């Protein structure tokens, strides 16, 4: 003979009531002993799964309310509340995120600076006074000279001399 659906529903309801009662008793005991009250610690001590406490809103609210209360015998000014600790953790997490972004930015800048210094030291790049050297292009007049090379007729000779001087500077 198979059990009736009503009988199974009553057995399940009775089991649920026993587990709820066990959770409430453990919650009172943990609060009286001054132990840490969390959903996990209450579930562990009561021998139930955490999901039971989360599924029943009244049990979850009772656990959170007891967790926020100061332990018995503690003065109000000496205890740190759970909410203040959670706020401190949230603030520190946000600060760590900001510092991580700042460190990444500084590392990128340092890498670029070291790369630039290595590039210049290797001799592969243009020298630091490239602006001065590029001002003396072939076919242009010497900026210090008031005369232009086209008028004097000595343009090719001056250009070759300027090129030799520039190459000598680059080879040093």
N, C-alpha and C positions, 0 to 999 in steps of 0.2 A: 504494500500500500504506500503510495507516494504522499509526501506531506502536502497539505493544501497551500495555495498561494497566501492565504491570510496568516497561516501559521509561520511561513517564512518571513513575511513582512513584519510580524510581531517579534520574531527572533532577531531580525536585523535591527529593529528599533530598540530593542532591549540592549543589544550589544553596543549600539551607538550611544545610548544613555550611560552605560557602564564606562565607556571610554571618555565621554565628556566629564563625568563625575571624577574619574581618575585624573584628568587634566586639571580640573579646578582644585582638587586636593593637593596635587603636586605644586600648583601655582601658589597656594597658601603656604605650603611647607617651605618652598624656596624663598618666599618673601619673609617668612618668620626667621629663617636661618641667615638672612642677609646675603644670599648667594646671587650671582648674576642671573637675571631673568631675560631670556631671549626665547624666541619661538623654538629654536633648536634645542636649547637646554631643557625647556619644559617638555617637549616631545620626547626627548631622550629619557628623562626621568620618569615620565608617565608610561613609557613603552608603546608609544603610538608614533605614527608617521607625521611629519611636519604638515603634510597636505591636509590632515584632519583639522588642524588648528586654522589653517588658511581658508579652508572651505566653510568653516563656521564663523561667521562674522563676529558673533558675540564672544567666542573664545579668543579670537585674534585681538579684539578690542580689549578684553580683560588682560591678556598678556602684555600688550603695549601700555595699558594704564599702569599695571604693576611695575613694569620696567621703568616708568617715569617717576615712580615714587621713591623717596629716599629710604634707605634701609632703616629698620627700627633702631632707635638709640642714637641716631646720627643727628647732629645739630644742623639746622637749615643752612648756615653759612659755610660749613666746611665741605659740603658735597658738591661735586660737579654733576650737573644734570646730563642726562643722555642727549637731550636736544642741543645743549651747548657743545658737547663733544662731537656730535654729528655736524654741527655748523663749522666747528674748527677743522674737521676732516675735509669738508667741502671746500672751505677757504684754502686749505693747504694744497688740495688737489688742483684747484684752479691756479694757484701760484706756481705749482710745479709745471703745469702746462705752459704758463707764460714764460717761465724761465727756460723751459726746453726750446721754445720757439726762439727766444733771444740767443741761446747758446748756438743753435743751428745757424742763425744769421751771422753771429760772430765767427763761427768756424768757416762759413763760406767766404766771408771777407778776408780772413787770415789766409785761407787757401789761395784766393786770388792774388793777395799781396805776395805770398811766397812764390807763387807761380811766376808772377811778373818779375820778381827779383832774380829767380833762377833763369828765366828767359834772357834777361839783360846780361847776367853774368856769363851765360854760355857763349855770347857773341853771335848768336843766331839772329837776334833782332837788331833793329836800328839803334844806333847810339843815342844817348840821352840828349845830345845837342843836335838832333836831326833837323830841327827848325833852322838852325844856323847854316847847316850844310845844304839844305834844300833851297835856301835863299840864293846860293851861288849856282844857278843852273847854267848849263851850257847854252851859249847864245845870248846871254843877258849881260848887261853891263854890271860892272862892279858897283855896288851901292855906295861905296865911299868915293868913287870917282865922279867928278862933275861932268866928264865927257862921256859920250856914248861910243861904243865900238864901231858902229857903222860909219861914223864921220871920220874916224882916224885911219881906217883901212888896216888896222892892226888886229882885227877881230879874231881870226883863226889862231894867231899866236897867243893871244891873251886867253882864249878859251882852253887851249891845250895846257897852258901854264896853270890855269885855275883847276882843270881836271887833275893834273899831276899833284897839286897841293891838296885837293880833296882826297885823292887816293892815298897820299902819304898820311893824312890825318886818320883815315879809316884803318890803315894797316898798323898803326901804332898800338 
